[in-house]
Structure formats: structure tokens, C-alpha cells
Amino acid sequence: MNRDMEKTIAAVGSSHLNNPAQGWVNGFLGMLIFSGSLPATRVAVLEFDPVFLTAIRATLAGLLAVCALLMIRQQLPQRHEILPLAFVALGVVIGFPLLTALALQHTTSAHSLVYIGLLPLATACFGVIRGGERPKPAFWLFSVLGGVLVGGFALSQGSGSSWLGDLLMIAAVLLCGLGYAEGAVLTRKLGGWQVISWALAIALPLTALATVLSAPNTWPEASRAAWISLAYVSLFSMWLGFIFWYRGLAQGGIAAVGQLQLLQPFFGLALAGWILHETVQLSMIAVMAGVLVCVFGAKRFS
């Protein structure tokens, strides 16, 4: 009975992965969840050590993921899937959260949006290398144009940075693009929530040890906002967001759906204006309209 149920679930999951339109919906939901990551990280890193923040958010998400895997009795990944899962863990569980937390100690959140705007290009490039995708030349034109619009707008919002912050953000974007592409390829075989859950489980021994070693000697006296931010990046940014995001990339194409990341900085700024009471200028709406054109253009020629 259990095997018949597993076959039914696998068949339904396979049919869902052949739905490009649904892929854009799932990708948008994932991007929307990720939009709160940098503002929340910025709030948390002001009161928590970056290494401790990275370790504990991955540990908390990893414990939830392991519980879900055990409850649903998921089969262990095959041997040839372990290395790609390790790349996912390196890119999105450890690399991107740690490097961005370190970078936000040396740069402003507005300046960091320059590099988030380059993340769709990094994802598309790794999608070509690792996923075997071959977008049309017009796709790259719209992708580059969208990246330029986002980067130009982000630079106009603030330029406070340092060379160390810039290097950390560049490394973070490269690792994240690799993690996104590897996770999308694996999602076609394992499923979206299974991929991020197994990646978190593989990294759990390391992240749990890092949590213990980097924990402060006394219980941190952080504000309520810092604890809420920690909860957000642990549950939403580190786990739930990837369930939608990886499924969207697998359904609609890594390079194509990855262009939705061009909208992430603008939603992030909107959240910053709402939560952190920062001013949201009308120019943001104008640039977002241009970015939307680039996203739809990239979708058309992907």
C-alpha cells in the first residue's frame, strides 16, 4: 500500500514538474519570501555574530527538515546525488547566508542590492553549465539589461561600501547561483522540498557544531526585532522559500524563472520601507516597470 501511494505521489509530482506556468507562480512565491532575507539579516546581524547567525539559522532549519523527512519516510538519496546535494548545501545553506552576513558588516543594504541584481545572470550561467539549458540570444540581452537597471538603481540609493564588502557579495552571488542551479536539477528527480531538506540534513552536523562553537558565553540579550528576524531567516529564507523556488526553477526552467530574482531588490526595499520605515521613492516604481519588461522578455525568449 505504501509503495502504491509513493508511486502515485511520484507520478503526480512528475506531472506538476511539466507545468511552466505553475513554475512562474512557484518561482514568484519563492522570490517574494527571499525578498525579506537581506532586511531581516541586516536587523539580526547588528545584534548577533555573523558566524553564529549563519550556523543557528541553518541548524534550526535543518532540524525541521530532518523531522519532515522522517515523518514522511523519504528514501535516502542515491550515491550519485550526494555530491550535488553537497553543492546545494555549500551554496545556499552555508555560503550565501554567511558571506552576506559578513558583507553587511562592511556595506549598506542598498549597496548590496547591486549584487543581488546580478544573481539572475549567475543562476542562468550555472543553468547552462549544470542544467544543460540553451536560452536564445535575446534572453541574454533582456537578462543583462535587467541587471543593469537593478544595479543602476541600487547604486543610486546608496554607495557606502568597502572593497571587502564588495568581494564578499560577489562570492555570495556566485555560490548562490551554483546552489540554485544544482537544486533545480535535483528537484526534477527528488522534489523541491526534498532537495533543500536533504541539503540541510547533510550540512546539519557541521552547522550544529558551528552553532555550539560560535555561541556566546551568555544567552544573547537581543531585541525582539532581532529574534523575529532570526526566526524569519531560519524558517522562511532557509527552508520554506526554497520549496517554492526550486520547484519553480524545475517547472519553468532555471534560466527563465531565475529572472524573477530581478524583482527581489524592489520587494526588499518595499519591505524595508514598511518594516524599517525607510523612504520608498517613486523612481523605484519606474525602474520596476522596466525590470518587469525585462522579465517578460526573458520569459518569451527562454
N, C-alpha and C positions, 0 to 999 in steps of 0.2 A: 504493500500500500504506500509506504514511504517513497519507494523508488518510482512508482507511477506518479505520485504527486510531484517529485523532483523533476521528472521528465516533462510534466505539464507546465510547471513553472519555467523550466528552461525554454520550452517552446514559445510560451508567451513572451518571455524576455527577449528571445531572438527576434520575434516579430516586431517588438517595440523598438529594437535597435535599428530596424529598417524604416524608420519614420523620420525623415529630415525635418519636417515641420515641427514635430514634437521636440526634436533636438534643439531647435532655436528657443522653444519655450523653456526647456530644462536649462539650457545654457544661460538664458536671461535670468532665471531664478538664482542659479549659482553665482552669476556675476553680481547680482543685487546683494546677496549675502556677503560676498567678498568685499563689497564696497565699504562695509563698516570695519574692515580689518585694520587698515592703517590708522584711522582715527582712534579706534579702541586701543591699538598697540601704542600709539603716541601717549594716550592717557595713562596706560598701565606702566610703560617704561619709565615714566617720571618718578614712580614710587617703587618699582621692582627692578632688580638687577636683570639685564637683558638675557643672560645665560639662564638664570632661574626662571624667568618668564617663558622662554622658549621650551625649557625642559618640562615645566609643570603643565603647560597647556597641552603638549604632546602626550604627557603621561595621563592626564585626565581623559583626553580623547581616546587614548589607547585602551584604557580600562573599559570605557563604554563600548568601544569597538569589539574587544575580546568578549564581553558579555553578550553582545548581539550575535557574534559568530557562534558562540557556544549554545545560545538559546535556539538558534535556527539550525544548528548542527551542520554547518558548512564543511564540505570536504576540504582537506588541506590542499594548498596549491601544488601543482606538479613541479618537478625539479627545475625544468627549463623556465618556469615562471618566477622563480625566486630572485634571480638577478634583476629582471625588470622591476619587480616589486621593491627591491633594494634601491633602484634608481628613483622610484617614486618617493620612497622614504627620504632619500638624500635630498631630493629637490624640494618637496612641499611640506614634509614633516619637520625636517631639521634645517636645511639650507636657507630657504626663503624666510621663514619666521626669525631665525637667528640673525641673519645678515641685515634684514630690515630693522630689527630691534636695535642692533648696533649702529646702523646708519642714522636712525632717528635721534641718536645722541649727538650727531655731528651736523645734521642738516634739518631744515624745516620740512614739515609735512607737504607744503605746497611744492617745494623744490623736488621732493621725492616723486611727485606725480609725473615729472618728466620721464622717468624711467618706467613707471607703470604704463605710460603710453607706448613704450617700446615692447611691452610684454606680448601683444598680439603677433608682432613680427617674429619674436623669438619662438613663440609657440608654433607659428606657421612653418618656420625653418626646420624645427625639430620634427614637425609633422611630415615634412617632405623626406627628411633623413630616416626617421624611425617608423613612420606610418605608411610610407610609400605613396603619399598623395602628390598629385601633379596639377596644381591650380594653373589657370590660364594667366598669360602676362598681364592682362588688365586687372586681375586680382591683386597683384603685387603693387600696381600703380595706386589703386584705392587704399591698400594697406599702408604704403609709405605716406600717402597724403594724410590719412587719418592720424598716423603717428606724428607727423609734423604739426598738425593742428593741435593735438593734445599737448605736445611738447612746448609749442609756442605759447599756448595759453597758460600752462603751468609755470613757465619761466616768467610770464608777465605778472603772476600772482606773488612771486617772492623768489629771491635769488640767494638767500642766506644758506651757504653750504661750505663744505671743505672738500679737498681732494680725497680725503679718506672716506667721507660720506658718499661721494660720487662712485668711488671704486666699489664700495660695499653694495650699493644699489645695482651697479652693473652686474656684479657677480650674482646677486639675488635674482635678477631678472633671467639670467642665463640658466641658473639651476631650476627656477620655477618653470620656464619654458620646457626644459627637459622633462620635469616631473609631470607636467600637463600632458605632453605628447605620449610618454610611456604609459601613463594611466589610462588615456583614451584607447590606446591599442589593446591593453589588457581588459578594458571594460567590455570589449566585443566578445571576450571569452568568459570572463568571470562575472561581470555585472558591476555597475557603478559603485554601490555601497560596499561590495565585497573587496574591490580593489583598494580603496582608501582604508578600509578596516584591516586588511591584511598588511598593508604598508605600516599602519600604526602599530599593529601587533608585532611586526618584525623589529620595529625601532623601540618597542617598549622596554626591553632590558636596558638599552643604552640611555633612553630618556629618563627612566626611573632612577638609574644610578646617578645621572647628571642632576636630577632634582634633589637627591639626598646630599650630594657633594656641594651643590651651589646654594642650598637652603641657608637662610640667615640663622644665626645662633639663637635668636629670639623670634617669636611669632611677629611677622611684619605688621607694623601699625600703619596700614594703608587706609585711604579714604574709601567711602562706599563706591565712588566712581571707578576707582582702580580695581576693586573686587568685581564690579559688574563688567568692566572691560575684560578682565581675566576670564570670567565666565563666558563672555561672548566669543573671544578668540579660541577658547577651548572647545566649546560645543558647536558653534556655528561655523567659524572660519576654518577650524581644524578637521571637522567631520561632516556635518550636515551639508555645508556648501559644496563639498566635493561630490556628494552623492548626486546632486543635480548637475554639477559641472561636467563630471566625467561621462555621465550618461548623455548629456547634450553633445559633447565632442564626438562620442562614438556614433550617435544617431545622425548628426548633421555634418560631420567632417571636422577634423582637427583645425585645419587652416581656416575654414569658413566660419564656424561658430566661435572660434577663438577671437575673431574680430569684435565680438561683443565686449571684450575687455577694454576697447577704446572708450566705452561709456563709463567704465568703473571710476575713473577720477572725478567725473562730474557728479555721480551719485555720492561719492565720498565727500566731495565739497558740500553737497546739499545736506548730508548728514552732519558734517562739521558745523554748518551754519545753524542747523536745528538743535544739535546737542551742545556744541561748544560756543554757540552764539556768535559765530564768525559771519562776516558780511558776505552775502552771495550776490555778485554783480550781474547785471543784465547781459554783460558780454559772455557770461558762461552759457546762457541760453542760446545766443547766436552761434557760438562755437559748437555747441552740442548739435545744433541743426546741421552744421557742416559735417560733423562726425557721423550723424545718422545717415547722411547721403553716402559717406564712405563705407559704412557698414552694409547698407543695402547694395551698393555697388560690388563690394567684395562677395556678398552672398550670391549676386547674379552671375559672377564670373568664377565662382569657386569650383 
